[in-house]
């Protein structure tokens, strides 16, 4: 009996959590303009989404979102990995200080990051647009990459870098042939994390996108909703994004579990 | 062969400090071509630091490392013609056995065909044929160490450095690997520089043993020399089991210790000179018949050790000796003992009392060891530079570290048959030597005090 209640409670909670997403998912397979009306099963919204029935606004927003995410994730993975190696080689108080400095931006509310970057760009007289959004995304993604690479470095046998030098590798070759392969799983996790964070972001983007008409998905939807009612094609789009993120999360989890199992075997 | 080509590595006046701590203090060492040399010492003695400097991972503060006539002190590790076997193997986890061993050869642009044959040969040498494709993480500790050795020797280094390579293996495996290393050394004919804290391993493997302590070389010699002729009480205590006792050299060929006078083979110490006497536990002959013996004693304990029995015997004059014999003697029984003159090893005493530099702070107080001590008035005035000396057995140690005039940590303990000789390191890094009957442990924090009448002051000019 007790078990029954526990199970019911769990499923109820999960249903509440996922209801909005599931509802969007279900209603993406019908044609009704207003959310909540079921006019029979149809994939018309999906075809319309991909055949340009929604106008250029949404399509370019999608394109911007993904290109910004890929560029920002790639650059912050490189920056974050080198930063992590640097921090790893520091000792004592210096290391604590830098680690703290790395952690603060992650705890800082997005809205503050957004406003401060906005003010920074204004002060420096940089015209805001695509470039500033990319820079802003790199800024808030990099600490997460550092965080996901650090544990790999800590697990690494500290002698392997020296072993590479000993066998005739220059410091650069040792980095490339030994250190990078060792931290690669952390770098990949960091990249995926940065990618999803960037796609997801609204607060920072809205402050740094400027007024040249640049839109990402989140800002586009926001503007669209304010214009009066959501474009119906956003339903299939949300569904696709949700499924994509879900798949990425599953991949991260499987990787983490595999790494843990491998570590146990050693 | 002349002397120059016979020496492969020459270490000259090498020193290194980490912060305030001196890790290596003016090390001088010649390493002969093709020898198996072992750096032996307790942890923190500087042996690994020295090895890492030879490998190039650390730079000395001063001094030079010369290899084949070239000063390599500033040469980065990847350009030095030597290879290292690390304590924790340090295999590359993302590469398999073959790729690990090929790492150095590929960097040196060795043709693929040759890489193949050299790897097979190296694997055969470490008895790991057929393991090429294995993931290194799936190997046992011993197998990983073999791969690490193969990875080093495949590059045909002139010198192979081994940093406690067997420390992580279990005893049986360690013994097997020792024999294999020794054989490998003979087959390869290259110089091995081996670091270990295991004195038995050092004696088993080496042509030359370098005993280190406190960043200094204590003694260099063959294993037999080191064991039979230890140069000081540290070496005697560290290498094998030994009875280390205070003695007096009555005159040449006669030494007095444990309350008896013995014939010995040492001379040149002068007459009535205080000395340290070392007698190995297997060199004391023990018999049941006490009447004709040189001296007698009572068996306090008797433990079976496999090949022999290890006994503690209290002598007629109250000294405790460790004795190893094939026969067991009953606890409580009276036994007789002999020592052959050639088995008594006499060493110069490094010191006979504590001497500290300091200065007077008033006619009856003196500043030594970073604190103020009271002393008897000896006509000196404030500001005079002095030497203060105190006998080992007149230094008092307190359990409660605040009770002493200065604080210290017990660093080294030597049992001398009827008392302990302690080395206590003060907060200022000075050493105070103490004779005591109390039992202390290494690392104990103690208070040090010296009563005014025991402090002897002499003027320093």
HADDOCK unambig.tbl for C-alpha pairs under 7 A between the chains (distance, minus, plus):
assign (segid A and resid 157 and name CA) (segid B and resid 90 and name CA) 6.32 0.50 0.50
assign (segid A and resid 159 and name CA) (segid B and resid 90 and name CA) 5.48 0.50 0.50
assign (segid A and resid 160 and name CA) (segid B and resid 90 and name CA) 4.84 0.50 0.50
assign (segid A and resid 160 and name CA) (segid B and resid 91 and name CA) 6.60 0.50 0.50
assign (segid A and resid 160 and name CA) (segid B and resid 92 and name CA) 6.51 0.50 0.50
assign (segid A and resid 163 and name CA) (segid B and resid 90 and name CA) 6.54 0.50 0.50
assign (segid A and resid 165 and name CA) (segid B and resid 77 and name CA) 5.93 0.50 0.50
assign (segid A and resid 165 and name CA) (segid B and resid 78 and name CA) 4.81 0.50 0.50
assign (segid A and resid 166 and name CA) (segid B and resid 77 and name CA) 5.63 0.50 0.50
assign (segid A and resid 166 and name CA) (segid B and resid 78 and name CA) 5.26 0.50 0.50
assign (segid A and resid 166 and name CA) (segid B and resid 83 and name CA) 5.79 0.50 0.50
assign (segid A and resid 166 and name CA) (segid B and resid 84 and name CA) 6.58 0.50 0.50
assign (segid A and resid 167 and name CA) (segid B and resid 78 and name CA) 6.41 0.50 0.50
assign (segid A and resid 167 and name CA) (segid B and resid 83 and name CA) 6.49 0.50 0.50
assign (segid A and resid 167 and name CA) (segid B and resid 104 and name CA) 4.71 0.50 0.50
assign (segid A and resid 168 and name CA) (segid B and resid 78 and name CA) 4.04 0.50 0.50
assign (segid A and resid 168 and name CA) (segid B and resid 79 and name CA) 6.36 0.50 0.50
assign (segid A and resid 168 and name CA) (segid B and resid 104 and name CA) 6.02 0.50 0.50
assign (segid A and resid 168 and name CA) (segid B and resid 107 and name CA) 6.54 0.50 0.50
assign (segid A and resid 169 and name CA) (segid B and resid 78 and name CA) 5.67 0.50 0.50
assign (segid A and resid 169 and name CA) (segid B and resid 107 and name CA) 6.59 0.50 0.50
assign (segid A and resid 170 and name CA) (segid B and resid 78 and name CA) 6.12 0.50 0.50
assign (segid A and resid 178 and name CA) (segid B and resid 92 and name CA) 6.93 0.50 0.50
assign (segid A and resid 181 and name CA) (segid B and resid 94 and name CA) 6.78 0.50 0.50
assign (segid A and resid 182 and name CA) (segid B and resid 94 and name CA) 6.84 0.50 0.50
assign (segid A and resid 266 and name CA) (segid B and resid 137 and name CA) 5.68 0.50 0.50
